[in-house]
Amino acid sequence: NNPENFSLSQNYPNPFNPSTKIRFEIPGQARNDNVMVTLKVYDILGNEITTLVNEEKSAGTYEIEFDASHLSSGVYLYKLSAGDFSEVKKLMLLK
């Protein structure tokens, strides 16, 4: 069962310490089954912290664990980019 639309879910748990899970869905593509996907985490000023995903993915649902044990408490942003789709959500690290 392939998803019909791109989607980026809110991380769980949120707030978190020290790790959280980020779930996203990639739909099937008409011409090409794989799509280039990037999932990056940024600080509140927009500085890139880490890249969690940077590869071609086939249609499906994915869950990535983000370990923030090396970061300080605060609000961070995570951004999923895949094809023409892009979405940003906030996550909160409480230590």
PDB file of N, CA, C and O in Angstrom:
ATOM      1  N   ASN A   1       0.841  -1.200   0.000  1.00  0.00           N
ATOM      2  CA  ASN A   1       0.000   0.000   0.000  1.00  0.00           C
ATOM      3  C   ASN A   1       0.875   1.248   0.000  1.00  0.00           C
ATOM      4  O   ASN A   1       1.486   1.588   1.013  1.00  0.00           O
ATOM      5  N   ASN A   2       0.930   1.920  -1.131  1.00  0.00           N
ATOM      6  CA  ASN A   2       1.745   3.122  -1.235  1.00  0.00           C
ATOM      7  C   ASN A   2       0.936   4.357  -0.862  1.00  0.00           C
ATOM      8  O   ASN A   2      -0.244   4.452  -1.201  1.00  0.00           O
ATOM      9  N   PRO A   3       1.563   5.307  -0.164  1.00  0.00           N
ATOM     10  CA  PRO A   3       0.881   6.563   0.157  1.00  0.00           C
ATOM     11  C   PRO A   3       0.500   7.313  -1.116  1.00  0.00           C
ATOM     12  O   PRO A   3       1.153   7.169  -2.150  1.00  0.00           O
ATOM     13  N   GLU A   4      -0.558   8.111  -1.032  1.00  0.00           N
ATOM     14  CA  GLU A   4      -1.016   8.880  -2.188  1.00  0.00           C
ATOM     15  C   GLU A   4      -0.370  10.253  -2.263  1.00  0.00           C
ATOM     16  O   GLU A   4      -0.275  10.834  -3.344  1.00  0.00           O
ATOM     17  N   ASN A   5       0.076  10.781  -1.124  1.00  0.00           N
ATOM     18  CA  ASN A   5       0.651  12.124  -1.080  1.00  0.00           C
ATOM     19  C   ASN A   5       1.912  12.139  -0.217  1.00  0.00           C
ATOM     20  O   ASN A   5       2.107  11.288   0.651  1.00  0.00           O
ATOM     21  N   PHE A   6       2.758  13.130  -0.482  1.00  0.00           N
ATOM     22  CA  PHE A   6       3.877  13.374   0.426  1.00  0.00           C
ATOM     23  C   PHE A   6       3.303  13.816   1.770  1.00  0.00           C
ATOM     24  O   PHE A   6       2.299  14.528   1.819  1.00  0.00           O
ATOM     25  N   SER A   7       3.938  13.396   2.847  1.00  0.00           N
ATOM     26  CA  SER A   7       3.521  13.911   4.152  1.00  0.00           C
ATOM     27  C   SER A   7       4.687  13.825   5.125  1.00  0.00           C
ATOM     28  O   SER A   7       5.504  12.905   5.074  1.00  0.00           O
ATOM     29  N   LEU A   8       4.738  14.806   6.003  1.00  0.00           N
ATOM     30  CA  LEU A   8       5.734  14.866   7.068  1.00  0.00           C
ATOM     31  C   LEU A   8       4.969  14.951   8.376  1.00  0.00           C
ATOM     32  O   LEU A   8       4.204  15.893   8.585  1.00  0.00           O
ATOM     33  N   SER A   9       5.163  13.982   9.257  1.00  0.00           N
ATOM     34  CA  SER A   9       4.437  13.945  10.526  1.00  0.00           C
ATOM     35  C   SER A   9       5.201  14.687  11.608  1.00  0.00           C
ATOM     36  O   SER A   9       6.413  14.886  11.514  1.00  0.00           O
ATOM     37  N   GLN A  10       4.469  15.093  12.635  1.00  0.00           N
ATOM     38  CA  GLN A  10       5.099  15.696  13.809  1.00  0.00           C
ATOM     39  C   GLN A  10       5.936  14.626  14.494  1.00  0.00           C
ATOM     40  O   GLN A  10       5.515  13.476  14.617  1.00  0.00           O
ATOM     41  N   ASN A  11       7.129  15.019  14.938  1.00  0.00           N
ATOM     42  CA  ASN A  11       7.987  14.051  15.624  1.00  0.00           C
ATOM     43  C   ASN A  11       7.308  13.554  16.899  1.00  0.00           C
ATOM     44  O   ASN A  11       6.449  14.233  17.462  1.00  0.00           O
ATOM     45  N   TYR A  12       7.707  12.356  17.348  1.00  0.00           N
ATOM     46  CA  TYR A  12       7.157  11.783  18.571  1.00  0.00           C
ATOM     47  C   TYR A  12       8.269  11.096  19.333  1.00  0.00           C
ATOM     48  O   TYR A  12       9.026  10.346  18.717  1.00  0.00           O
ATOM     49  N   PRO A  13       8.416  11.298  20.617  1.00  0.00           N
ATOM     50  CA  PRO A  13       7.658  12.287  21.399  1.00  0.00           C
ATOM     51  C   PRO A  13       8.162  13.707  21.149  1.00  0.00           C
ATOM     52  O   PRO A  13       9.257  13.909  20.625  1.00  0.00           O
ATOM     53  N   ASN A  14       7.356  14.667  21.528  1.00  0.00           N
ATOM     54  CA  ASN A  14       7.719  16.080  21.403  1.00  0.00           C
ATOM     55  C   ASN A  14       7.041  16.842  22.532  1.00  0.00           C
ATOM     56  O   ASN A  14       5.811  16.880  22.562  1.00  0.00           O
ATOM     57  N   PRO A  15       7.763  17.447  23.453  1.00  0.00           N
ATOM     58  CA  PRO A  15       9.223  17.556  23.563  1.00  0.00           C
ATOM     59  C   PRO A  15       9.873  16.196  23.815  1.00  0.00           C
ATOM     60  O   PRO A  15       9.212  15.238  24.216  1.00  0.00           O
ATOM     61  N   PHE A  16      11.204  16.136  23.568  1.00  0.00           N
ATOM     62  CA  PHE A  16      11.918  14.876  23.690  1.00  0.00           C
ATOM     63  C   PHE A  16      13.269  15.072  24.357  1.00  0.00           C
ATOM     64  O   PHE A  16      13.786  16.187  24.433  1.00  0.00           O
ATOM     65  N   ASN A  17      13.835  13.963  24.840  1.00  0.00           N
ATOM     66  CA  ASN A  17      15.171  13.933  25.422  1.00  0.00           C
ATOM     67  C   ASN A  17      15.617  12.488  25.529  1.00  0.00           C
ATOM     68  O   ASN A  17      14.943  11.735  26.231  1.00  0.00           O
ATOM     69  N   PRO A  18      16.671  12.039  24.910  1.00  0.00           N
ATOM     70  CA  PRO A  18      17.511  12.750  23.951  1.00  0.00           C
ATOM     71  C   PRO A  18      17.174  12.413  22.502  1.00  0.00           C
ATOM     72  O   PRO A  18      17.760  12.998  21.591  1.00  0.00           O
ATOM     73  N   SER A  19      16.215  11.455  22.256  1.00  0.00           N
ATOM     74  CA  SER A  19      15.942  11.087  20.864  1.00  0.00           C
ATOM     75  C   SER A  19      14.444  11.102  20.577  1.00  0.00           C
ATOM     76  O   SER A  19      13.614  10.996  21.480  1.00  0.00           O
ATOM     77  N   THR A  20      14.128  11.237  19.298  1.00  0.00           N
ATOM     78  CA  THR A  20      12.745  11.297  18.846  1.00  0.00           C
ATOM     79  C   THR A  20      12.654  10.628  17.482  1.00  0.00           C
ATOM     80  O   THR A  20      13.668  10.423  16.815  1.00  0.00           O
ATOM     81  N   LYS A  21      11.449  10.291  17.074  1.00  0.00           N
ATOM     82  CA  LYS A  21      11.239   9.664  15.771  1.00  0.00           C
ATOM     83  C   LYS A  21      10.497  10.624  14.847  1.00  0.00           C
ATOM     84  O   LYS A  21       9.548  11.294  15.256  1.00  0.00           O
ATOM     85  N   ILE A  22      10.944  10.678  13.599  1.00  0.00           N
ATOM     86  CA  ILE A  22      10.322  11.512  12.574  1.00  0.00           C
ATOM     87  C   ILE A  22       9.831  10.590  11.467  1.00  0.00           C
ATOM     88  O   ILE A  22      10.598   9.802  10.913  1.00  0.00           O
ATOM     89  N   ARG A  23       8.556  10.697  11.156  1.00  0.00           N
ATOM     90  CA  ARG A  23       7.924   9.817  10.172  1.00  0.00           C
ATOM     91  C   ARG A  23       7.539  10.623   8.932  1.00  0.00           C
ATOM     92  O   ARG A  23       7.061  11.752   9.044  1.00  0.00           O
ATOM     93  N   PHE A  24       7.749  10.043   7.756  1.00  0.00           N
ATOM     94  CA  PHE A  24       7.332  10.708   6.524  1.00  0.00           C
ATOM     95  C   PHE A  24       6.897   9.676   5.495  1.00  0.00           C
ATOM     96  O   PHE A  24       7.268   8.504   5.563  1.00  0.00           O
ATOM     97  N   GLU A  25       6.093  10.147   4.532  1.00  0.00           N
ATOM     98  CA  GLU A  25       5.568   9.273   3.491  1.00  0.00           C
ATOM     99  C   GLU A  25       5.930   9.811   2.117  1.00  0.00           C
ATOM    100  O   GLU A  25       5.859  11.013   1.863  1.00  0.00           O
ATOM    101  N   ILE A  26       6.321   8.895   1.233  1.00  0.00           N
ATOM    102  CA  ILE A  26       6.675   9.221  -0.142  1.00  0.00           C
ATOM    103  C   ILE A  26       5.700   8.467  -1.045  1.00  0.00           C
ATOM    104  O   ILE A  26       5.632   7.240  -0.976  1.00  0.00           O
ATOM    105  N   PRO A  27       4.939   9.178  -1.895  1.00  0.00           N
ATOM    106  CA  PRO A  27       4.005   8.480  -2.790  1.00  0.00           C
ATOM    107  C   PRO A  27       4.734   7.888  -3.994  1.00  0.00           C
ATOM    108  O   PRO A  27       5.875   8.253  -4.275  1.00  0.00           O
ATOM    109  N   GLY A  28       4.073   6.977  -4.701  1.00  0.00           N
ATOM    110  CA  GLY A  28       4.610   6.429  -5.940  1.00  0.00           C
ATOM    111  C   GLY A  28       4.647   7.516  -7.006  1.00  0.00           C
ATOM    112  O   GLY A  28       3.742   8.348  -7.087  1.00  0.00           O
ATOM    113  N   GLN A  29       5.680   7.507  -7.811  1.00  0.00           N
ATOM    114  CA  GLN A  29       5.827   8.498  -8.878  1.00  0.00           C
ATOM    115  C   GLN A  29       5.425   7.866 -10.204  1.00  0.00           C
ATOM    116  O   GLN A  29       5.662   6.679 -10.427  1.00  0.00           O
ATOM    117  N   ALA A  30       4.821   8.654 -11.080  1.00  0.00           N
ATOM    118  CA  ALA A  30       4.337   8.126 -12.356  1.00  0.00           C
ATOM    119  C   ALA A  30       5.488   7.677 -13.259  1.00  0.00           C
ATOM    120  O   ALA A  30       5.441   6.584 -13.824  1.00  0.00           O
ATOM    121  N   ARG A  31       6.518   8.510 -13.398  1.00  0.00           N
ATOM    122  CA  ARG A  31       7.604   8.211 -14.335  1.00  0.00           C
ATOM    123  C   ARG A  31       8.731   7.416 -13.702  1.00  0.00           C
ATOM    124  O   ARG A  31       9.347   6.569 -14.349  1.00  0.00           O
ATOM    125  N   ASN A  32       8.993   7.691 -12.453  1.00  0.00           N
ATOM    126  CA  ASN A  32      10.147   7.090 -11.803  1.00  0.00           C
ATOM    127  C   ASN A  32       9.737   6.684 -10.395  1.00  0.00           C
ATOM    128  O   ASN A  32       9.159   7.488  -9.664  1.00  0.00           O
ATOM    129  N   ASP A  33      10.021   5.470 -10.016  1.00  0.00           N
ATOM    130  CA  ASP A  33       9.567   4.980  -8.722  1.00  0.00           C
ATOM    131  C   ASP A  33      10.347   5.583  -7.563  1.00  0.00           C
ATOM    132  O   ASP A  33       9.841   5.620  -6.441  1.00  0.00           O
ATOM    133  N   ASN A  34      11.570   6.059  -7.805  1.00  0.00           N
ATOM    134  CA  ASN A  34      12.381   6.631  -6.739  1.00  0.00           C
ATOM    135  C   ASN A  34      12.389   8.148  -6.828  1.00  0.00           C
ATOM    136  O   ASN A  34      12.282   8.720  -7.914  1.00  0.00           O
ATOM    137  N   VAL A  35      12.515   8.792  -5.676  1.00  0.00           N
ATOM    138  CA  VAL A  35      12.584  10.247  -5.626  1.00  0.00           C
ATOM    139  C   VAL A  35      13.704  10.618  -4.652  1.00  0.00           C
ATOM    140  O   VAL A  35      13.891   9.950  -3.635  1.00  0.00           O
ATOM    141  N   MET A  36      14.448  11.684  -4.964  1.00  0.00           N
ATOM    142  CA  MET A  36      15.521  12.154  -4.082  1.00  0.00           C
ATOM    143  C   MET A  36      14.899  12.798  -2.849  1.00  0.00           C
ATOM    144  O   MET A  36      14.076  13.707  -2.967  1.00  0.00           O
ATOM    145  N   VAL A  37      15.287  12.331  -1.675  1.00  0.00           N
ATOM    146  CA  VAL A  37      14.706  12.793  -0.411  1.00  0.00           C
ATOM    147  C   VAL A  37      15.816  13.332   0.481  1.00  0.00           C
ATOM    148  O   VAL A  37      16.859  12.698   0.638  1.00  0.00           O
ATOM    149  N   THR A  38      15.585  14.510   1.068  1.00  0.00           N
ATOM    150  CA  THR A  38      16.482  15.009   2.111  1.00  0.00           C
ATOM    151  C   THR A  38      15.648  15.371   3.330  1.00  0.00           C
ATOM    152  O   THR A  38      14.565  15.945   3.216  1.00  0.00           O
ATOM    153  N   LEU A  39      16.172  15.026   4.490  1.00  0.00           N
ATOM    154  CA  LEU A  39      15.558  15.382   5.768  1.00  0.00           C
ATOM    155  C   LEU A  39      16.674  15.990   6.608  1.00  0.00           C
ATOM    156  O   LEU A  39      17.628  15.312   6.989  1.00  0.00           O
ATOM    157  N   LYS A  40      16.532  17.284   6.889  1.00  0.00           N
ATOM    158  CA  LYS A  40      17.584  18.004   7.610  1.00  0.00           C
ATOM    159  C   LYS A  40      17.016  18.658   8.858  1.00  0.00           C
ATOM    160  O   LYS A  40      15.834  18.994   8.925  1.00  0.00           O
ATOM    161  N   VAL A  41      17.889  18.830   9.847  1.00  0.00           N
ATOM    162  CA  VAL A  41      17.524  19.499  11.097  1.00  0.00           C
ATOM    163  C   VAL A  41      18.293  20.812  11.171  1.00  0.00           C
ATOM    164  O   VAL A  41      19.488  20.864  10.881  1.00  0.00           O
ATOM    165  N   TYR A  42      17.590  21.871  11.562  1.00  0.00           N
ATOM    166  CA  TYR A  42      18.162  23.214  11.665  1.00  0.00           C
ATOM    167  C   TYR A  42      17.920  23.768  13.058  1.00  0.00           C
ATOM    168  O   TYR A  42      16.957  23.392  13.725  1.00  0.00           O
ATOM    169  N   ASP A  43      18.809  24.675  13.502  1.00  0.00           N
ATOM    170  CA  ASP A  43      18.517  25.394  14.738  1.00  0.00           C
ATOM    171  C   ASP A  43      17.532  26.518  14.415  1.00  0.00           C
ATOM    172  O   ASP A  43      17.189  26.732  13.253  1.00  0.00           O
ATOM    173  N   ILE A  44      17.087  27.221  15.430  1.00  0.00           N
ATOM    174  CA  ILE A  44      16.041  28.229  15.250  1.00  0.00           C
ATOM    175  C   ILE A  44      16.513  29.409  14.392  1.00  0.00           C
ATOM    176  O   ILE A  44      15.691  30.163  13.870  1.00  0.00           O
ATOM    177  N   LEU A  45      17.833  29.572  14.246  1.00  0.00           N
ATOM    178  CA  LEU A  45      18.376  30.640  13.407  1.00  0.00           C
ATOM    179  C   LEU A  45      18.523  30.211  11.947  1.00  0.00           C
ATOM    180  O   LEU A  45      18.903  31.013  11.094  1.00  0.00           O
ATOM    181  N   GLY A  46      18.220  28.938  11.663  1.00  0.00           N
ATOM    182  CA  GLY A  46      18.307  28.449  10.292  1.00  0.00           C
ATOM    183  C   GLY A  46      19.630  27.798   9.942  1.00  0.00           C
ATOM    184  O   GLY A  46      19.860  27.456   8.782  1.00  0.00           O
ATOM    185  N   ASN A  47      20.505  27.619  10.919  1.00  0.00           N
ATOM    186  CA  ASN A  47      21.780  26.946  10.678  1.00  0.00           C
ATOM    187  C   ASN A  47      21.557  25.437  10.629  1.00  0.00           C
ATOM    188  O   ASN A  47      20.892  24.873  11.498  1.00  0.00           O
ATOM    189  N   GLU A  48      22.115  24.789   9.610  1.00  0.00           N
ATOM    190  CA  GLU A  48      21.945  23.345   9.488  1.00  0.00           C
ATOM    191  C   GLU A  48      22.701  22.627  10.593  1.00  0.00           C
ATOM    192  O   GLU A  48      23.887  22.879  10.807  1.00  0.00           O
ATOM    193  N   ILE A  49      22.012  21.730  11.295  1.00  0.00           N
ATOM    194  CA  ILE A  49      22.605  20.952  12.386  1.00  0.00           C
ATOM    195  C   ILE A  49      23.082  19.596  11.874  1.00  0.00           C
ATOM    196  O   ILE A  49      24.216  19.191  12.127  1.00  0.00           O
ATOM    197  N   THR A  50      22.200  18.895  11.146  1.00  0.00           N
ATOM    198  CA  THR A  50      22.544  17.574  10.633  1.00  0.00           C
ATOM    199  C   THR A  50      21.629  17.199   9.478  1.00  0.00           C
ATOM    200  O   THR A  50      20.542  17.755   9.318  1.00  0.00           O
ATOM    201  N   THR A  51      22.090  16.247   8.678  1.00  0.00           N
ATOM    202  CA  THR A  51      21.278  15.661   7.614  1.00  0.00           C
ATOM    203  C   THR A  51      20.953  14.237   8.027  1.00  0.00           C
ATOM    204  O   THR A  51      21.852  13.418   8.217  1.00  0.00           O
ATOM    205  N   LEU A  52      19.658  13.940   8.167  1.00  0.00           N
ATOM    206  CA  LEU A  52      19.224  12.606   8.579  1.00  0.00           C
ATOM    207  C   LEU A  52      19.016  11.678   7.381  1.00  0.00           C
ATOM    208  O   LEU A  52      19.260  10.475   7.473  1.00  0.00           O
ATOM    209  N   VAL A  53      18.567  12.240   6.264  1.00  0.00           N
ATOM    210  CA  VAL A  53      18.345  11.460   5.038  1.00  0.00           C
ATOM    211  C   VAL A  53      18.837  12.293   3.864  1.00  0.00           C
ATOM    212  O   VAL A  53      18.554  13.489   3.782  1.00  0.00           O
ATOM    213  N   ASN A  54      19.569  11.665   2.961  1.00  0.00           N
ATOM    214  CA  ASN A  54      20.003  12.315   1.721  1.00  0.00           C
ATOM    215  C   ASN A  54      20.230  11.226   0.682  1.00  0.00           C
ATOM    216  O   ASN A  54      21.368  10.887   0.357  1.00  0.00           O
ATOM    217  N   GLU A  55      19.119  10.678   0.163  1.00  0.00           N
ATOM    218  CA  GLU A  55      19.217   9.559  -0.775  1.00  0.00           C
ATOM    219  C   GLU A  55      17.915   9.380  -1.528  1.00  0.00           C
ATOM    220  O   GLU A  55      16.884   9.941  -1.157  1.00  0.00           O
ATOM    221  N   GLU A  56      17.972   8.592  -2.591  1.00  0.00           N
ATOM    222  CA  GLU A  56      16.761   8.247  -3.318  1.00  0.00           C
ATOM    223  C   GLU A  56      15.967   7.241  -2.502  1.00  0.00           C
ATOM    224  O   GLU A  56      16.523   6.300  -1.936  1.00  0.00           O
ATOM    225  N   LYS A  57      14.650   7.455  -2.450  1.00  0.00           N
ATOM    226  CA  LYS A  57      13.759   6.551  -1.715  1.00  0.00           C
ATOM    227  C   LYS A  57      12.626   6.130  -2.631  1.00  0.00           C
ATOM    228  O   LYS A  57      12.151   6.917  -3.450  1.00  0.00           O
ATOM    229  N   SER A  58      12.203   4.900  -2.491  1.00  0.00           N
ATOM    230  CA  SER A  58      11.032   4.433  -3.223  1.00  0.00           C
ATOM    231  C   SER A  58       9.781   4.796  -2.420  1.00  0.00           C
ATOM    232  O   SER A  58       9.879   5.228  -1.271  1.00  0.00           O
ATOM    233  N   ALA A  59       8.618   4.622  -3.024  1.00  0.00           N
ATOM    234  CA  ALA A  59       7.360   4.945  -2.357  1.00  0.00           C
ATOM    235  C   ALA A  59       7.235   4.134  -1.069  1.00  0.00           C
ATOM    236  O   ALA A  59       7.617   2.965  -1.019  1.00  0.00           O
ATOM    237  N   GLY A  60       6.697   4.770  -0.034  1.00  0.00           N
ATOM    238  CA  GLY A  60       6.504   4.066   1.225  1.00  0.00           C
ATOM    239  C   GLY A  60       6.496   5.009   2.398  1.00  0.00           C
ATOM    240  O   GLY A  60       6.587   6.227   2.243  1.00  0.00           O
ATOM    241  N   THR A  61       6.386   4.423   3.587  1.00  0.00           N
ATOM    242  CA  THR A  61       6.390   5.159   4.846  1.00  0.00           C
ATOM    243  C   THR A  61       7.706   4.867   5.550  1.00  0.00           C
ATOM    244  O   THR A  61       8.131   3.716   5.645  1.00  0.00           O
ATOM    245  N   TYR A  62       8.341   5.915   6.039  1.00  0.00           N
ATOM    246  CA  TYR A  62       9.654   5.797   6.680  1.00  0.00           C
ATOM    247  C   TYR A  62       9.624   6.440   8.053  1.00  0.00           C
ATOM    248  O   TYR A  62       8.871   7.383   8.296  1.00  0.00           O
ATOM    249  N   GLU A  63      10.455   5.919   8.951  1.00  0.00           N
ATOM    250  CA  GLU A  63      10.592   6.499  10.278  1.00  0.00           C
ATOM    251  C   GLU A  63      12.084   6.577  10.593  1.00  0.00           C
ATOM    252  O   GLU A  63      12.797   5.575  10.540  1.00  0.00           O
ATOM    253  N   ILE A  64      12.537   7.777  10.919  1.00  0.00           N
ATOM    254  CA  ILE A  64      13.947   8.035  11.194  1.00  0.00           C
ATOM    255  C   ILE A  64      14.085   8.456  12.651  1.00  0.00           C
ATOM    256  O   ILE A  64      13.290   9.254  13.148  1.00  0.00           O
ATOM    257  N   GLU A  65      15.084   7.924  13.332  1.00  0.00           N
ATOM    258  CA  GLU A  65      15.345   8.349  14.713  1.00  0.00           C
ATOM    259  C   GLU A  65      16.396   9.450  14.703  1.00  0.00           C
ATOM    260  O   GLU A  65      17.428   9.343  14.040  1.00  0.00           O
ATOM    261  N   PHE A  66      16.111  10.507  15.450  1.00  0.00           N
ATOM    262  CA  PHE A  66      17.026  11.637  15.586  1.00  0.00           C
ATOM    263  C   PHE A  66      17.545  11.665  17.016  1.00  0.00           C
ATOM    264  O   PHE A  66      16.779  11.862  17.959  1.00  0.00           O
ATOM    265  N   ASP A  67      18.846  11.467  17.170  1.00  0.00           N
ATOM    266  CA  ASP A  67      19.491  11.498  18.482  1.00  0.00           C
ATOM    267  C   ASP A  67      20.105  12.878  18.685  1.00  0.00           C
ATOM    268  O   ASP A  67      21.047  13.251  17.986  1.00  0.00           O
ATOM    269  N   ALA A  68      19.577  13.628  19.630  1.00  0.00           N
ATOM    270  CA  ALA A  68      20.039  14.994  19.875  1.00  0.00           C
ATOM    271  C   ALA A  68      20.800  15.103  21.191  1.00  0.00           C
ATOM    272  O   ALA A  68      20.832  16.170  21.805  1.00  0.00           O
ATOM    273  N   SER A  69      21.407  14.014  21.622  1.00  0.00           N
ATOM    274  CA  SER A  69      22.103  14.025  22.918  1.00  0.00           C
ATOM    275  C   SER A  69      23.271  15.009  22.933  1.00  0.00           C
ATOM    276  O   SER A  69      23.691  15.448  24.004  1.00  0.00           O
ATOM    277  N   HIS A  70      23.800  15.362  21.765  1.00  0.00           N
ATOM    278  CA  HIS A  70      24.932  16.289  21.678  1.00  0.00           C
ATOM    279  C   HIS A  70      24.484  17.748  21.570  1.00  0.00           C
ATOM    280  O   HIS A  70      25.327  18.644  21.532  1.00  0.00           O
ATOM    281  N   LEU A  71      23.179  17.999  21.521  1.00  0.00           N
ATOM    282  CA  LEU A  71      22.658  19.361  21.359  1.00  0.00           C
ATOM    283  C   LEU A  71      22.151  19.914  22.679  1.00  0.00           C
ATOM    284  O   LEU A  71      21.884  19.165  23.619  1.00  0.00           O
ATOM    285  N   SER A  72      22.023  21.232  22.739  1.00  0.00           N
ATOM    286  CA  SER A  72      21.463  21.855  23.943  1.00  0.00           C
ATOM    287  C   SER A  72      19.952  21.989  23.810  1.00  0.00           C
ATOM    288  O   SER A  72      19.407  21.928  22.708  1.00  0.00           O
ATOM    289  N   SER A  73      19.285  22.171  24.937  1.00  0.00           N
ATOM    290  CA  SER A  73      17.834  22.336  24.948  1.00  0.00           C
ATOM    291  C   SER A  73      17.419  23.489  24.053  1.00  0.00           C
ATOM    292  O   SER A  73      18.137  24.482  23.933  1.00  0.00           O
ATOM    293  N   GLY A  74      16.263  23.358  23.429  1.00  0.00           N
ATOM    294  CA  GLY A  74      15.754  24.440  22.604  1.00  0.00           C
ATOM    295  C   GLY A  74      14.824  23.950  21.523  1.00  0.00           C
ATOM    296  O   GLY A  74      14.516  22.761  21.433  1.00  0.00           O
ATOM    297  N   VAL A  75      14.382  24.886  20.700  1.00  0.00           N
ATOM    298  CA  VAL A  75      13.502  24.582  19.580  1.00  0.00           C
ATOM    299  C   VAL A  75      14.357  24.413  18.322  1.00  0.00           C
ATOM    300  O   VAL A  75      15.238  25.225  18.041  1.00  0.00           O
ATOM    301  N   TYR A  76      14.083  23.360  17.583  1.00  0.00           N
ATOM    302  CA  TYR A  76      14.764  23.071  16.327  1.00  0.00           C
ATOM    303  C   TYR A  76      13.711  22.876  15.241  1.00  0.00           C
ATOM    304  O   TYR A  76      12.533  22.665  15.527  1.00  0.00           O
ATOM    305  N   LEU A  77      14.153  22.950  14.013  1.00  0.00           N
ATOM    306  CA  LEU A  77      13.269  22.751  12.865  1.00  0.00           C
ATOM    307  C   LEU A  77      13.760  21.562  12.069  1.00  0.00           C
ATOM    308  O   LEU A  77      14.965  21.336  11.964  1.00  0.00           O
ATOM    309  N   TYR A  78      12.832  20.799  11.506  1.00  0.00           N
ATOM    310  CA  TYR A  78      13.232  19.748  10.575  1.00  0.00           C
ATOM    311  C   TYR A  78      12.470  19.923   9.275  1.00  0.00           C
ATOM    312  O   TYR A  78      11.282  20.245   9.269  1.00  0.00           O
ATOM    313  N   LYS A  79      13.183  19.705   8.163  1.00  0.00           N
ATOM    314  CA  LYS A  79      12.641  19.981   6.839  1.00  0.00           C
ATOM    315  C   LYS A  79      12.793  18.761   5.947  1.00  0.00           C
ATOM    316  O   LYS A  79      13.886  18.217   5.787  1.00  0.00           O
ATOM    317  N   LEU A  80      11.668  18.342   5.366  1.00  0.00           N
ATOM    318  CA  LEU A  80      11.663  17.270   4.390  1.00  0.00           C
ATOM    319  C   LEU A  80      11.542  17.878   3.003  1.00  0.00           C
ATOM    320  O   LEU A  80      10.633  18.666   2.743  1.00  0.00           O
ATOM    321  N   SER A  81      12.453  17.517   2.117  1.00  0.00           N
ATOM    322  CA  SER A  81      12.394  17.935   0.711  1.00  0.00           C
ATOM    323  C   SER A  81      12.425  16.682  -0.147  1.00  0.00           C
ATOM    324  O   SER A  81      13.300  15.829   0.002  1.00  0.00           O
ATOM    325  N   ALA A  82      11.445  16.584  -1.059  1.00  0.00           N
ATOM    326  CA  ALA A  82      11.369  15.430  -1.948  1.00  0.00           C
ATOM    327  C   ALA A  82      10.683  15.878  -3.230  1.00  0.00           C
ATOM    328  O   ALA A  82       9.498  16.211  -3.230  1.00  0.00           O
ATOM    329  N   GLY A  83      11.440  15.882  -4.325  1.00  0.00           N
ATOM    330  CA  GLY A  83      10.870  16.368  -5.579  1.00  0.00           C
ATOM    331  C   GLY A  83      10.460  17.827  -5.415  1.00  0.00           C
ATOM    332  O   GLY A  83      11.258  18.657  -4.980  1.00  0.00           O
ATOM    333  N   ASP A  84       9.215  18.135  -5.764  1.00  0.00           N
ATOM    334  CA  ASP A  84       8.694  19.502  -5.616  1.00  0.00           C
ATOM    335  C   ASP A  84       8.113  19.760  -4.232  1.00  0.00           C
ATOM    336  O   ASP A  84       7.691  20.879  -3.938  1.00  0.00           O
ATOM    337  N   PHE A  85       8.087  18.737  -3.378  1.00  0.00           N
ATOM    338  CA  PHE A  85       7.486  18.852  -2.045  1.00  0.00           C
ATOM    339  C   PHE A  85       8.515  19.328  -1.033  1.00  0.00           C
ATOM    340  O   PHE A  85       9.672  18.908  -1.057  1.00  0.00           O
ATOM    341  N   SER A  86       8.076  20.207  -0.146  1.00  0.00           N
ATOM    342  CA  SER A  86       8.930  20.675   0.958  1.00  0.00           C
ATOM    343  C   SER A  86       8.029  21.046   2.127  1.00  0.00           C
ATOM    344  O   SER A  86       7.018  21.726   1.951  1.00  0.00           O
ATOM    345  N   GLU A  87       8.403  20.595   3.323  1.00  0.00           N
ATOM    346  CA  GLU A  87       7.625  20.944   4.515  1.00  0.00           C
ATOM    347  C   GLU A  87       8.566  21.042   5.708  1.00  0.00           C
ATOM    348  O   GLU A  87       9.545  20.303   5.813  1.00  0.00           O
ATOM    349  N   VAL A  88       8.244  21.978   6.611  1.00  0.00           N
ATOM    350  CA  VAL A  88       9.056  22.220   7.805  1.00  0.00           C
ATOM    351  C   VAL A  88       8.171  22.078   9.035  1.00  0.00           C
ATOM    352  O   VAL A  88       7.024  22.526   9.035  1.00  0.00           O
ATOM    353  N   LYS A  89       8.704  21.454  10.082  1.00  0.00           N
ATOM    354  CA  LYS A  89       8.000  21.354  11.362  1.00  0.00           C
ATOM    355  C   LYS A  89       8.998  21.646  12.481  1.00  0.00           C
ATOM    356  O   LYS A  89      10.213  21.553  12.303  1.00  0.00           O
ATOM    357  N   LYS A  90       8.434  22.008  13.660  1.00  0.00           N
ATOM    358  CA  LYS A  90       9.263  22.310  14.834  1.00  0.00           C
ATOM    359  C   LYS A  90       9.340  21.103  15.743  1.00  0.00           C
ATOM    360  O   LYS A  90       8.409  20.301  15.827  1.00  0.00           O
ATOM    361  N   LEU A  91      10.478  20.990  16.427  1.00  0.00           N
ATOM    362  CA  LEU A  91      10.605  20.002  17.504  1.00  0.00           C
ATOM    363  C   LEU A  91      11.301  20.672  18.686  1.00  0.00           C
ATOM    364  O   LEU A  91      12.054  21.631  18.515  1.00  0.00           O
ATOM    365  N   MET A  92      11.042  20.156  19.880  1.00  0.00           N
ATOM    366  CA  MET A  92      11.599  20.775  21.079  1.00  0.00           C
ATOM    367  C   MET A  92      12.387  19.764  21.890  1.00  0.00           C
ATOM    368  O   MET A  92      11.880  18.707  22.264  1.00  0.00           O
ATOM    369  N   LEU A  93      13.643  20.113  22.154  1.00  0.00           N
ATOM    370  CA  LEU A  93      14.533  19.296  22.962  1.00  0.00           C
ATOM    371  C   LEU A  93      14.570  19.886  24.368  1.00  0.00           C
ATOM    372  O   LEU A  93      14.948  21.043  24.554  1.00  0.00           O
ATOM    373  N   LEU A  94      14.173  19.077  25.364  1.00  0.00           N
ATOM    374  CA  LEU A  94      14.212  19.506  26.768  1.00  0.00           C
ATOM    375  C   LEU A  94      15.142  18.588  27.525  1.00  0.00           C
ATOM    376  O   LEU A  94      14.895  17.386  27.619  1.00  0.00           O
ATOM    377  N   LYS A  95      16.218  19.148  28.070  1.00  0.00           N
ATOM    378  CA  LYS A  95      17.169  18.330  28.833  1.00  0.00           C
ATOM    379  C   LYS A  95      17.030  18.599  30.310  1.00  0.00           C
ATOM    380  O   LYS A  95      17.747  18.004  31.116  1.00  0.00           O
TER     381      LYS A  95
END
